[in-house]
Amino acid sequence: MYRLFVIAALLALLYYLLRRTLRKLGQNELQAKSRERKESGKQMIQDPVCRVFVPRENAVSETIGGQTYFFCSRNCAIAFQKQLSA
């Protein structure tokens, strides 16, 4: 009879520890994602046309063919679209 109580207590302890670990992992992932979002504005992006690096927050973004490209100016975005269509 005592064995059942010991086994039940061990299972309860295992459940508690597992649940606590999974919660911490979830919180760590959320914190990492929020840090990534904050840092994404500070990231430097290279323009595919003139090869200039610009901050991602200041770059001109265009979605072409389902993919997002970043450019230093509107003129580079237009030139890139012309290169793709040629």
PyMOL Python script that loads the backbone (N, CA, C, O; Angstrom):
from pymol import cmd

cmd.read_pdbstr("""\
ATOM      1  N   MET A   1       0.813  -1.184   0.000  1.00  0.00           N
ATOM      2  CA  MET A   1       0.000   0.000   0.000  1.00  0.00           C
ATOM      3  C   MET A   1       0.871   1.268   0.000  1.00  0.00           C
ATOM      4  O   MET A   1       0.568   2.260  -0.662  1.00  0.00           O
ATOM      5  N   TYR A   2       1.965   1.188   0.772  1.00  0.00           N
ATOM      6  CA  TYR A   2       2.853   2.345   0.837  1.00  0.00           C
ATOM      7  C   TYR A   2       3.530   2.597  -0.504  1.00  0.00           C
ATOM      8  O   TYR A   2       3.834   3.735  -0.861  1.00  0.00           O
ATOM      9  N   ARG A   3       3.753   1.535  -1.222  1.00  0.00           N
ATOM     10  CA  ARG A   3       4.378   1.677  -2.542  1.00  0.00           C
ATOM     11  C   ARG A   3       3.515   2.541  -3.459  1.00  0.00           C
ATOM     12  O   ARG A   3       4.041   3.364  -4.209  1.00  0.00           O
ATOM     13  N   LEU A   4       2.206   2.361  -3.406  1.00  0.00           N
ATOM     14  CA  LEU A   4       1.308   3.170  -4.242  1.00  0.00           C
ATOM     15  C   LEU A   4       1.411   4.649  -3.899  1.00  0.00           C
ATOM     16  O   LEU A   4       1.411   5.498  -4.790  1.00  0.00           O
ATOM     17  N   PHE A   5       1.498   4.957  -2.606  1.00  0.00           N
ATOM     18  CA  PHE A   5       1.636   6.356  -2.194  1.00  0.00           C
ATOM     19  C   PHE A   5       2.968   6.943  -2.655  1.00  0.00           C
ATOM     20  O   PHE A   5       3.027   8.093  -3.092  1.00  0.00           O
ATOM     21  N   VAL A   6       4.017   6.165  -2.559  1.00  0.00           N
ATOM     22  CA  VAL A   6       5.333   6.628  -2.993  1.00  0.00           C
ATOM     23  C   VAL A   6       5.345   6.836  -4.502  1.00  0.00           C
ATOM     24  O   VAL A   6       5.859   7.842  -4.990  1.00  0.00           O
ATOM     25  N   ILE A   7       4.783   5.890  -5.238  1.00  0.00           N
ATOM     26  CA  ILE A   7       4.722   6.018  -6.695  1.00  0.00           C
ATOM     27  C   ILE A   7       3.875   7.224  -7.095  1.00  0.00           C
ATOM     28  O   ILE A   7       4.254   7.967  -8.001  1.00  0.00           O
ATOM     29  N   ALA A   8       2.735   7.428  -6.434  1.00  0.00           N
ATOM     30  CA  ALA A   8       1.872   8.575  -6.729  1.00  0.00           C
ATOM     31  C   ALA A   8       2.596   9.883  -6.425  1.00  0.00           C
ATOM     32  O   ALA A   8       2.489  10.842  -7.189  1.00  0.00           O
ATOM     33  N   ALA A   9       3.325   9.929  -5.327  1.00  0.00           N
ATOM     34  CA  ALA A   9       4.068  11.140  -4.967  1.00  0.00           C
ATOM     35  C   ALA A   9       5.176  11.416  -5.982  1.00  0.00           C
ATOM     36  O   ALA A   9       5.396  12.564  -6.366  1.00  0.00           O
ATOM     37  N   LEU A  10       5.869  10.371  -6.412  1.00  0.00           N
ATOM     38  CA  LEU A  10       6.927  10.543  -7.408  1.00  0.00           C
ATOM     39  C   LEU A  10       6.354  11.000  -8.752  1.00  0.00           C
ATOM     40  O   LEU A  10       6.948  11.851  -9.415  1.00  0.00           O
ATOM     41  N   LEU A  11       5.224  10.452  -9.155  1.00  0.00           N
ATOM     42  CA  LEU A  11       4.580  10.883 -10.398  1.00  0.00           C
ATOM     43  C   LEU A  11       4.125  12.331 -10.313  1.00  0.00           C
ATOM     44  O   LEU A  11       4.268  13.084 -11.277  1.00  0.00           O
ATOM     45  N   ALA A  12       3.582  12.727  -9.175  1.00  0.00           N
ATOM     46  CA  ALA A  12       3.156  14.123  -8.981  1.00  0.00           C
ATOM     47  C   ALA A  12       4.361  15.053  -9.051  1.00  0.00           C
ATOM     48  O   ALA A  12       4.291  16.116  -9.669  1.00  0.00           O
ATOM     49  N   LEU A  13       5.463  14.660  -8.423  1.00  0.00           N
ATOM     50  CA  LEU A  13       6.683  15.462  -8.450  1.00  0.00           C
ATOM     51  C   LEU A  13       7.239  15.560  -9.868  1.00  0.00           C
ATOM     52  O   LEU A  13       7.656  16.634 -10.301  1.00  0.00           O
ATOM     53  N   LEU A  14       7.246  14.459 -10.577  1.00  0.00           N
ATOM     54  CA  LEU A  14       7.707  14.449 -11.961  1.00  0.00           C
ATOM     55  C   LEU A  14       6.841  15.357 -12.837  1.00  0.00           C
ATOM     56  O   LEU A  14       7.360  16.114 -13.657  1.00  0.00           O
ATOM     57  N   TYR A  15       5.539  15.280 -12.661  1.00  0.00           N
ATOM     58  CA  TYR A  15       4.616  16.136 -13.413  1.00  0.00           C
ATOM     59  C   TYR A  15       4.896  17.612 -13.127  1.00  0.00           C
ATOM     60  O   TYR A  15       4.965  18.425 -14.048  1.00  0.00           O
ATOM     61  N   TYR A  16       5.056  17.953 -11.849  1.00  0.00           N
ATOM     62  CA  TYR A  16       5.320  19.343 -11.466  1.00  0.00           C
ATOM     63  C   TYR A  16       6.624  19.843 -12.087  1.00  0.00           C
ATOM     64  O   TYR A  16       6.659  20.944 -12.636  1.00  0.00           O
ATOM     65  N   LEU A  17       7.689  19.055 -12.007  1.00  0.00           N
ATOM     66  CA  LEU A  17       8.982  19.471 -12.549  1.00  0.00           C
ATOM     67  C   LEU A  17       8.944  19.595 -14.068  1.00  0.00           C
ATOM     68  O   LEU A  17       9.516  20.528 -14.632  1.00  0.00           O
ATOM     69  N   LEU A  18       8.281  18.670 -14.721  1.00  0.00           N
ATOM     70  CA  LEU A  18       8.162  18.719 -16.176  1.00  0.00           C
ATOM     71  C   LEU A  18       7.366  19.941 -16.630  1.00  0.00           C
ATOM     72  O   LEU A  18       7.752  20.626 -17.577  1.00  0.00           O
ATOM     73  N   ARG A  19       6.266  20.205 -15.955  1.00  0.00           N
ATOM     74  CA  ARG A  19       5.439  21.369 -16.285  1.00  0.00           C
ATOM     75  C   ARG A  19       6.209  22.671 -16.085  1.00  0.00           C
ATOM     76  O   ARG A  19       6.123  23.583 -16.908  1.00  0.00           O
ATOM     77  N   ARG A  20       6.959  22.754 -14.993  1.00  0.00           N
ATOM     78  CA  ARG A  20       7.745  23.956 -14.697  1.00  0.00           C
ATOM     79  C   ARG A  20       8.833  24.166 -15.753  1.00  0.00           C
ATOM     80  O   ARG A  20       9.073  25.296 -16.176  1.00  0.00           O
ATOM     81  N   THR A  21       9.486  23.091 -16.176  1.00  0.00           N
ATOM     82  CA  THR A  21      10.535  23.181 -17.193  1.00  0.00           C
ATOM     83  C   THR A  21       9.959  23.637 -18.530  1.00  0.00           C
ATOM     84  O   THR A  21      10.546  24.485 -19.202  1.00  0.00           O
ATOM     85  N   LEU A  22       8.823  23.083 -18.914  1.00  0.00           N
ATOM     86  CA  LEU A  22       8.203  23.467 -20.185  1.00  0.00           C
ATOM     87  C   LEU A  22       7.767  24.926 -20.174  1.00  0.00           C
ATOM     88  O   LEU A  22       7.883  25.615 -21.187  1.00  0.00           O
ATOM     89  N   ARG A  23       7.271  25.396 -19.049  1.00  0.00           N
ATOM     90  CA  ARG A  23       6.887  26.817 -18.957  1.00  0.00           C
ATOM     91  C   ARG A  23       8.095  27.726 -19.120  1.00  0.00           C
ATOM     92  O   ARG A  23       8.027  28.739 -19.815  1.00  0.00           O
ATOM     93  N   LYS A  24       9.206  27.363 -18.476  1.00  0.00           N
ATOM     94  CA  LYS A  24      10.416  28.186 -18.593  1.00  0.00           C
ATOM     95  C   LYS A  24      10.934  28.196 -20.028  1.00  0.00           C
ATOM     96  O   LYS A  24      11.379  29.232 -20.522  1.00  0.00           O
ATOM     97  N   LEU A  25      10.877  27.048 -20.695  1.00  0.00           N
ATOM     98  CA  LEU A  25      11.311  26.992 -22.090  1.00  0.00           C
ATOM     99  C   LEU A  25      10.433  27.888 -22.961  1.00  0.00           C
ATOM    100  O   LEU A  25      10.942  28.587 -23.837  1.00  0.00           O
ATOM    101  N   GLY A  26       9.141  27.875 -22.733  1.00  0.00           N
ATOM    102  CA  GLY A  26       8.223  28.723 -23.484  1.00  0.00           C
ATOM    103  C   GLY A  26       8.507  30.198 -23.249  1.00  0.00           C
ATOM    104  O   GLY A  26       8.468  30.999 -24.182  1.00  0.00           O
ATOM    105  N   GLN A  27       8.794  30.558 -21.995  1.00  0.00           N
ATOM    106  CA  GLN A  27       9.100  31.953 -21.675  1.00  0.00           C
ATOM    107  C   GLN A  27      10.407  32.379 -22.326  1.00  0.00           C
ATOM    108  O   GLN A  27      10.519  33.500 -22.822  1.00  0.00           O
ATOM    109  N   ASN A  28      11.394  31.490 -22.326  1.00  0.00           N
ATOM    110  CA  ASN A  28      12.681  31.812 -22.946  1.00  0.00           C
ATOM    111  C   ASN A  28      12.515  32.039 -24.444  1.00  0.00           C
ATOM    112  O   ASN A  28      13.136  32.939 -25.009  1.00  0.00           O
ATOM    113  N   GLU A  29      11.677  31.222 -25.094  1.00  0.00           N
ATOM    114  CA  GLU A  29      11.438  31.400 -26.525  1.00  0.00           C
ATOM    115  C   GLU A  29      10.752  32.733 -26.798  1.00  0.00           C
ATOM    116  O   GLU A  29      11.095  33.420 -27.759  1.00  0.00           O
ATOM    117  N   LEU A  30       9.786  33.103 -25.960  1.00  0.00           N
ATOM    118  CA  LEU A  30       9.103  34.384 -26.146  1.00  0.00           C
ATOM    119  C   LEU A  30      10.062  35.548 -25.951  1.00  0.00           C
ATOM    120  O   LEU A  30      10.003  36.532 -26.688  1.00  0.00           O
ATOM    121  N   GLN A  31      10.943  35.444 -24.966  1.00  0.00           N
ATOM    122  CA  GLN A  31      11.917  36.505 -24.743  1.00  0.00           C
ATOM    123  C   GLN A  31      12.892  36.604 -25.904  1.00  0.00           C
ATOM    124  O   GLN A  31      13.264  37.705 -26.310  1.00  0.00           O
ATOM    125  N   ALA A  32      13.305  35.474 -26.439  1.00  0.00           N
ATOM    126  CA  ALA A  32      14.226  35.488 -27.575  1.00  0.00           C
ATOM    127  C   ALA A  32      13.567  36.106 -28.798  1.00  0.00           C
ATOM    128  O   ALA A  32      14.202  36.866 -29.529  1.00  0.00           O
ATOM    129  N   LYS A  33      12.298  35.784 -29.025  1.00  0.00           N
ATOM    130  CA  LYS A  33      11.585  36.358 -30.169  1.00  0.00           C
ATOM    131  C   LYS A  33      11.418  37.863 -30.010  1.00  0.00           C
ATOM    132  O   LYS A  33      11.559  38.606 -30.982  1.00  0.00           O
ATOM    133  N   SER A  34      11.120  38.323 -28.794  1.00  0.00           N
ATOM    134  CA  SER A  34      10.958  39.765 -28.601  1.00  0.00           C
ATOM    135  C   SER A  34      12.299  40.483 -28.774  1.00  0.00           C
ATOM    136  O   SER A  34      12.344  41.586 -29.318  1.00  0.00           O
ATOM    137  N   ARG A  35      13.394  39.861 -28.313  1.00  0.00           N
ATOM    138  CA  ARG A  35      14.715  40.452 -28.530  1.00  0.00           C
ATOM    139  C   ARG A  35      15.052  40.517 -30.008  1.00  0.00           C
ATOM    140  O   ARG A  35      15.630  41.494 -30.485  1.00  0.00           O
ATOM    141  N   GLU A  36      14.685  39.467 -30.726  1.00  0.00           N
ATOM    142  CA  GLU A  36      14.948  39.417 -32.163  1.00  0.00           C
ATOM    143  C   GLU A  36      14.188  40.512 -32.895  1.00  0.00           C
ATOM    144  O   GLU A  36      14.719  41.140 -33.810  1.00  0.00           O
ATOM    145  N   ARG A  37      12.946  40.738 -32.490  1.00  0.00           N
ATOM    146  CA  ARG A  37      12.155  41.806 -33.115  1.00  0.00           C
ATOM    147  C   ARG A  37      12.766  43.170 -32.855  1.00  0.00           C
ATOM    148  O   ARG A  37      12.802  44.017 -33.747  1.00  0.00           O
ATOM    149  N   LYS A  38      13.249  43.388 -31.629  1.00  0.00           N
ATOM    150  CA  LYS A  38      13.859  44.673 -31.286  1.00  0.00           C
ATOM    151  C   LYS A  38      15.150  44.891 -32.065  1.00  0.00           C
ATOM    152  O   LYS A  38      15.428  45.999 -32.524  1.00  0.00           O
ATOM    153  N   GLU A  39      15.941  43.821 -32.210  1.00  0.00           N
ATOM    154  CA  GLU A  39      17.229  43.938 -32.882  1.00  0.00           C
ATOM    155  C   GLU A  39      17.107  43.956 -34.397  1.00  0.00           C
ATOM    156  O   GLU A  39      18.038  44.369 -35.089  1.00  0.00           O
ATOM    157  N   SER A  40      15.969  43.513 -34.921  1.00  0.00           N
ATOM    158  CA  SER A  40      15.834  43.453 -36.378  1.00  0.00           C
ATOM    159  C   SER A  40      15.892  44.851 -36.991  1.00  0.00           C
ATOM    160  O   SER A  40      16.317  44.994 -38.138  1.00  0.00           O
ATOM    161  N   GLY A  41      15.480  45.876 -36.262  1.00  0.00           N
ATOM    162  CA  GLY A  41      15.566  47.232 -36.760  1.00  0.00           C
ATOM    163  C   GLY A  41      16.997  47.734 -36.834  1.00  0.00           C
ATOM    164  O   GLY A  41      17.292  48.635 -37.619  1.00  0.00           O
ATOM    165  N   LYS A  42      17.885  47.172 -36.038  1.00  0.00           N
ATOM    166  CA  LYS A  42      19.282  47.581 -35.995  1.00  0.00           C
ATOM    167  C   LYS A  42      20.131  46.813 -37.000  1.00  0.00           C
ATOM    168  O   LYS A  42      21.311  47.115 -37.177  1.00  0.00           O
ATOM    169  N   GLN A  43      19.548  45.841 -37.645  1.00  0.00           N
ATOM    170  CA  GLN A  43      20.267  44.999 -38.580  1.00  0.00           C
ATOM    171  C   GLN A  43      20.631  45.771 -39.841  1.00  0.00           C
ATOM    172  O   GLN A  43      19.858  46.606 -40.309  1.00  0.00           O
ATOM    173  N   MET A  44      21.801  45.491 -40.386  1.00  0.00           N
ATOM    174  CA  MET A  44      22.223  46.106 -41.634  1.00  0.00           C
ATOM    175  C   MET A  44      21.881  45.162 -42.780  1.00  0.00           C
ATOM    176  O   MET A  44      22.183  43.970 -42.722  1.00  0.00           O
ATOM    177  N   ILE A  45      21.258  45.693 -43.810  1.00  0.00           N
ATOM    178  CA  ILE A  45      20.825  44.924 -44.972  1.00  0.00           C
ATOM    179  C   ILE A  45      21.601  45.416 -46.188  1.00  0.00           C
ATOM    180  O   ILE A  45      21.807  46.618 -46.353  1.00  0.00           O
ATOM    181  N   GLN A  46      22.033  44.482 -47.044  1.00  0.00           N
ATOM    182  CA  GLN A  46      22.767  44.865 -48.256  1.00  0.00           C
ATOM    183  C   GLN A  46      21.805  44.960 -49.432  1.00  0.00           C
ATOM    184  O   GLN A  46      21.034  44.041 -49.709  1.00  0.00           O
ATOM    185  N   ASP A  47      21.870  46.080 -50.104  1.00  0.00           N
ATOM    186  CA  ASP A  47      21.070  46.303 -51.304  1.00  0.00           C
ATOM    187  C   ASP A  47      21.576  45.387 -52.409  1.00  0.00           C
ATOM    188  O   ASP A  47      22.774  45.384 -52.691  1.00  0.00           O
ATOM    189  N   PRO A  48      20.692  44.599 -53.054  1.00  0.00           N
ATOM    190  CA  PRO A  48      21.154  43.667 -54.088  1.00  0.00           C
ATOM    191  C   PRO A  48      21.597  44.342 -55.387  1.00  0.00           C
ATOM    192  O   PRO A  48      22.241  43.703 -56.219  1.00  0.00           O
ATOM    193  N   VAL A  49      21.265  45.621 -55.576  1.00  0.00           N
ATOM    194  CA  VAL A  49      21.619  46.310 -56.816  1.00  0.00           C
ATOM    195  C   VAL A  49      22.958  47.019 -56.682  1.00  0.00           C
ATOM    196  O   VAL A  49      23.893  46.733 -57.429  1.00  0.00           O
ATOM    197  N   CYS A  50      23.053  47.943 -55.734  1.00  0.00           N
ATOM    198  CA  CYS A  50      24.283  48.731 -55.621  1.00  0.00           C
ATOM    199  C   CYS A  50      25.209  48.258 -54.497  1.00  0.00           C
ATOM    200  O   CYS A  50      26.270  48.844 -54.282  1.00  0.00           O
ATOM    201  N   ARG A  51      24.816  47.209 -53.784  1.00  0.00           N
ATOM    202  CA  ARG A  51      25.635  46.571 -52.743  1.00  0.00           C
ATOM    203  C   ARG A  51      25.945  47.473 -51.559  1.00  0.00           C
ATOM    204  O   ARG A  51      26.939  47.251 -50.867  1.00  0.00           O
ATOM    205  N   VAL A  52      25.126  48.477 -51.310  1.00  0.00           N
ATOM    206  CA  VAL A  52      25.299  49.374 -50.177  1.00  0.00           C
ATOM    207  C   VAL A  52      24.584  48.766 -48.973  1.00  0.00           C
ATOM    208  O   VAL A  52      23.517  48.172 -49.125  1.00  0.00           O
ATOM    209  N   PHE A  53      25.157  48.908 -47.783  1.00  0.00           N
ATOM    210  CA  PHE A  53      24.512  48.443 -46.561  1.00  0.00           C
ATOM    211  C   PHE A  53      23.696  49.575 -45.957  1.00  0.00           C
ATOM    212  O   PHE A  53      24.183  50.694 -45.799  1.00  0.00           O
ATOM    213  N   VAL A  54      22.455  49.272 -45.624  1.00  0.00           N
ATOM    214  CA  VAL A  54      21.566  50.253 -45.001  1.00  0.00           C
ATOM    215  C   VAL A  54      20.894  49.606 -43.792  1.00  0.00           C
ATOM    216  O   VAL A  54      20.690  48.392 -43.774  1.00  0.00           O
ATOM    217  N   PRO A  55      20.544  50.418 -42.766  1.00  0.00           N
ATOM    218  CA  PRO A  55      19.803  49.855 -41.632  1.00  0.00           C
ATOM    219  C   PRO A  55      18.449  49.329 -42.108  1.00  0.00           C
ATOM    220  O   PRO A  55      17.785  49.956 -42.932  1.00  0.00           O
ATOM    221  N   ARG A  56      18.058  48.198 -41.593  1.00  0.00           N
ATOM    222  CA  ARG A  56      16.813  47.561 -42.032  1.00  0.00           C
ATOM    223  C   ARG A  56      15.607  48.476 -41.827  1.00  0.00           C
ATOM    224  O   ARG A  56      14.680  48.480 -42.637  1.00  0.00           O
ATOM    225  N   GLU A  57      15.623  49.247 -40.743  1.00  0.00           N
ATOM    226  CA  GLU A  57      14.491  50.129 -40.464  1.00  0.00           C
ATOM    227  C   GLU A  57      14.376  51.262 -41.478  1.00  0.00           C
ATOM    228  O   GLU A  57      13.286  51.801 -41.664  1.00  0.00           O
ATOM    229  N   ASN A  58      15.469  51.637 -42.136  1.00  0.00           N
ATOM    230  CA  ASN A  58      15.450  52.718 -43.120  1.00  0.00           C
ATOM    231  C   ASN A  58      15.354  52.212 -44.557  1.00  0.00           C
ATOM    232  O   ASN A  58      15.187  53.006 -45.483  1.00  0.00           O
ATOM    233  N   ALA A  59      15.456  50.913 -44.746  1.00  0.00           N
ATOM    234  CA  ALA A  59      15.482  50.352 -46.095  1.00  0.00           C
ATOM    235  C   ALA A  59      14.091  50.353 -46.732  1.00  0.00           C
ATOM    236  O   ALA A  59      13.073  50.289 -46.042  1.00  0.00           O
ATOM    237  N   VAL A  60      14.073  50.426 -48.044  1.00  0.00           N
ATOM    238  CA  VAL A  60      12.842  50.314 -48.827  1.00  0.00           C
ATOM    239  C   VAL A  60      12.619  48.834 -49.087  1.00  0.00           C
ATOM    240  O   VAL A  60      13.488  48.163 -49.644  1.00  0.00           O
ATOM    241  N   SER A  61      11.458  48.319 -48.689  1.00  0.00           N
ATOM    242  CA  SER A  61      11.208  46.884 -48.886  1.00  0.00           C
ATOM    243  C   SER A  61      10.202  46.677 -50.004  1.00  0.00           C
ATOM    244  O   SER A  61       9.225  47.413 -50.139  1.00  0.00           O
ATOM    245  N   GLU A  62      10.472  45.655 -50.797  1.00  0.00           N
ATOM    246  CA  GLU A  62       9.598  45.272 -51.912  1.00  0.00           C
ATOM    247  C   GLU A  62       9.441  43.763 -51.884  1.00  0.00           C
ATOM    248  O   GLU A  62      10.417  43.035 -51.708  1.00  0.00           O
ATOM    249  N   THR A  63       8.212  43.292 -52.058  1.00  0.00           N
ATOM    250  CA  THR A  63       7.970  41.861 -52.168  1.00  0.00           C
ATOM    251  C   THR A  63       7.840  41.520 -53.645  1.00  0.00           C
ATOM    252  O   THR A  63       6.909  41.961 -54.318  1.00  0.00           O
ATOM    253  N   ILE A  64       8.780  40.736 -54.133  1.00  0.00           N
ATOM    254  CA  ILE A  64       8.828  40.382 -55.549  1.00  0.00           C
ATOM    255  C   ILE A  64       8.864  38.864 -55.644  1.00  0.00           C
ATOM    256  O   ILE A  64       9.777  38.223 -55.124  1.00  0.00           O
ATOM    257  N   GLY A  65       7.883  38.301 -56.298  1.00  0.00           N
ATOM    258  CA  GLY A  65       7.827  36.847 -56.458  1.00  0.00           C
ATOM    259  C   GLY A  65       7.696  36.102 -55.141  1.00  0.00           C
ATOM    260  O   GLY A  65       8.197  34.985 -55.008  1.00  0.00           O
ATOM    261  N   GLY A  66       7.031  36.704 -54.171  1.00  0.00           N
ATOM    262  CA  GLY A  66       6.835  36.054 -52.881  1.00  0.00           C
ATOM    263  C   GLY A  66       8.001  36.203 -51.919  1.00  0.00           C
ATOM    264  O   GLY A  66       7.942  35.683 -50.805  1.00  0.00           O
ATOM    265  N   GLN A  67       9.054  36.894 -52.315  1.00  0.00           N
ATOM    266  CA  GLN A  67      10.220  37.098 -51.462  1.00  0.00           C
ATOM    267  C   GLN A  67      10.407  38.586 -51.212  1.00  0.00           C
ATOM    268  O   GLN A  67      10.228  39.398 -52.120  1.00  0.00           O
ATOM    269  N   THR A  68      10.762  38.943 -49.998  1.00  0.00           N
ATOM    270  CA  THR A  68      10.951  40.344 -49.639  1.00  0.00           C
ATOM    271  C   THR A  68      12.413  40.734 -49.837  1.00  0.00           C
ATOM    272  O   THR A  68      13.322  40.063 -49.347  1.00  0.00           O
ATOM    273  N   TYR A  69      12.619  41.826 -50.559  1.00  0.00           N
ATOM    274  CA  TYR A  69      13.953  42.375 -50.798  1.00  0.00           C
ATOM    275  C   TYR A  69      14.016  43.760 -50.171  1.00  0.00           C
ATOM    276  O   TYR A  69      13.006  44.458 -50.078  1.00  0.00           O
ATOM    277  N   PHE A  70      15.208  44.150 -49.744  1.00  0.00           N
ATOM    278  CA  PHE A  70      15.413  45.463 -49.147  1.00  0.00           C
ATOM    279  C   PHE A  70      16.393  46.253 -50.002  1.00  0.00           C
ATOM    280  O   PHE A  70      17.403  45.724 -50.467  1.00  0.00           O
ATOM    281  N   PHE A  71      16.075  47.541 -50.203  1.00  0.00           N
ATOM    282  CA  PHE A  71      16.876  48.407 -51.067  1.00  0.00           C
ATOM    283  C   PHE A  71      17.201  49.700 -50.346  1.00  0.00           C
ATOM    284  O   PHE A  71      16.522  50.092 -49.397  1.00  0.00           O
ATOM    285  N   CYS A  72      18.271  50.365 -50.823  1.00  0.00           N
ATOM    286  CA  CYS A  72      18.661  51.643 -50.221  1.00  0.00           C
ATOM    287  C   CYS A  72      17.757  52.775 -50.693  1.00  0.00           C
ATOM    288  O   CYS A  72      17.576  53.766 -49.984  1.00  0.00           O
ATOM    289  N   SER A  73      17.188  52.631 -51.890  1.00  0.00           N
ATOM    290  CA  SER A  73      16.312  53.689 -52.418  1.00  0.00           C
ATOM    291  C   SER A  73      15.265  53.082 -53.341  1.00  0.00           C
ATOM    292  O   SER A  73      15.336  51.907 -53.702  1.00  0.00           O
ATOM    293  N   ARG A  74      14.308  53.895 -53.707  1.00  0.00           N
ATOM    294  CA  ARG A  74      13.248  53.468 -54.620  1.00  0.00           C
ATOM    295  C   ARG A  74      13.819  53.185 -56.016  1.00  0.00           C
ATOM    296  O   ARG A  74      13.358  52.284 -56.717  1.00  0.00           O
ATOM    297  N   ASN A  75      14.827  53.970 -56.402  1.00  0.00           N
ATOM    298  CA  ASN A  75      15.448  53.771 -57.715  1.00  0.00           C
ATOM    299  C   ASN A  75      16.092  52.390 -57.835  1.00  0.00           C
ATOM    300  O   ASN A  75      16.009  51.754 -58.885  1.00  0.00           O
ATOM    301  N   CYS A  76      16.732  51.929 -56.762  1.00  0.00           N
ATOM    302  CA  CYS A  76      17.337  50.597 -56.785  1.00  0.00           C
ATOM    303  C   CYS A  76      16.257  49.520 -56.860  1.00  0.00           C
ATOM    304  O   CYS A  76      16.455  48.496 -57.514  1.00  0.00           O
ATOM    305  N   ALA A  77      15.140  49.730 -56.213  1.00  0.00           N
ATOM    306  CA  ALA A  77      14.043  48.755 -56.273  1.00  0.00           C
ATOM    307  C   ALA A  77      13.505  48.649 -57.696  1.00  0.00           C
ATOM    308  O   ALA A  77      13.223  47.551 -58.176  1.00  0.00           O
ATOM    309  N   ILE A  78      13.365  49.784 -58.369  1.00  0.00           N
ATOM    310  CA  ILE A  78      12.883  49.794 -59.754  1.00  0.00           C
ATOM    311  C   ILE A  78      13.898  49.128 -60.677  1.00  0.00           C
ATOM    312  O   ILE A  78      13.526  48.361 -61.565  1.00  0.00           O
ATOM    313  N   ALA A  79      15.184  49.424 -60.465  1.00  0.00           N
ATOM    314  CA  ALA A  79      16.235  48.816 -61.284  1.00  0.00           C
ATOM    315  C   ALA A  79      16.267  47.301 -61.089  1.00  0.00           C
ATOM    316  O   ALA A  79      16.494  46.560 -62.045  1.00  0.00           O
ATOM    317  N   PHE A  80      16.046  46.842 -59.875  1.00  0.00           N
ATOM    318  CA  PHE A  80      16.042  45.404 -59.582  1.00  0.00           C
ATOM    319  C   PHE A  80      14.870  44.725 -60.297  1.00  0.00           C
ATOM    320  O   PHE A  80      15.023  43.639 -60.857  1.00  0.00           O
ATOM    321  N   GLN A  81      13.715  45.363 -60.274  1.00  0.00           N
ATOM    322  CA  GLN A  81      12.550  44.780 -60.960  1.00  0.00           C
ATOM    323  C   GLN A  81      12.795  44.710 -62.458  1.00  0.00           C
ATOM    324  O   GLN A  81      12.376  43.749 -63.103  1.00  0.00           O
ATOM    325  N   LYS A  82      13.467  45.714 -63.029  1.00  0.00           N
ATOM    326  CA  LYS A  82      13.789  45.696 -64.437  1.00  0.00           C
ATOM    327  C   LYS A  82      14.771  44.572 -64.762  1.00  0.00           C
ATOM    328  O   LYS A  82      14.643  43.920 -65.798  1.00  0.00           O
ATOM    329  N   GLN A  83      15.740  44.344 -63.894  1.00  0.00           N
ATOM    330  CA  GLN A  83      16.710  43.263 -64.103  1.00  0.00           C
ATOM    331  C   GLN A  83      16.007  41.904 -64.088  1.00  0.00           C
ATOM    332  O   GLN A  83      16.335  41.026 -64.886  1.00  0.00           O
ATOM    333  N   LEU A  84      15.053  41.734 -63.191  1.00  0.00           N
ATOM    334  CA  LEU A  84      14.344  40.455 -63.108  1.00  0.00           C
ATOM    335  C   LEU A  84      13.445  40.206 -64.307  1.00  0.00           C
ATOM    336  O   LEU A  84      13.291  39.070 -64.755  1.00  0.00           O
ATOM    337  N   SER A  85      12.850  41.279 -64.826  1.00  0.00           N
ATOM    338  CA  SER A  85      11.938  41.108 -65.969  1.00  0.00           C
ATOM    339  C   SER A  85      12.684  40.921 -67.284  1.00  0.00           C
ATOM    340  O   SER A  85      12.126  40.409 -68.254  1.00  0.00           O
ATOM    341  N   ALA A  86      13.944  41.338 -67.314  1.00  0.00           N
ATOM    342  CA  ALA A  86      14.717  41.212 -68.566  1.00  0.00           C
ATOM    343  C   ALA A  86      15.218  39.818 -68.797  1.00  0.00           C
ATOM    344  O   ALA A  86      15.880  39.559 -69.802  1.00  0.00           O
TER     345      ALA A  86
END
""", "prot")
cmd.dss("prot")
cmd.show_as("cartoon", "prot")
cmd.util.cbc("prot")
cmd.orient("prot")
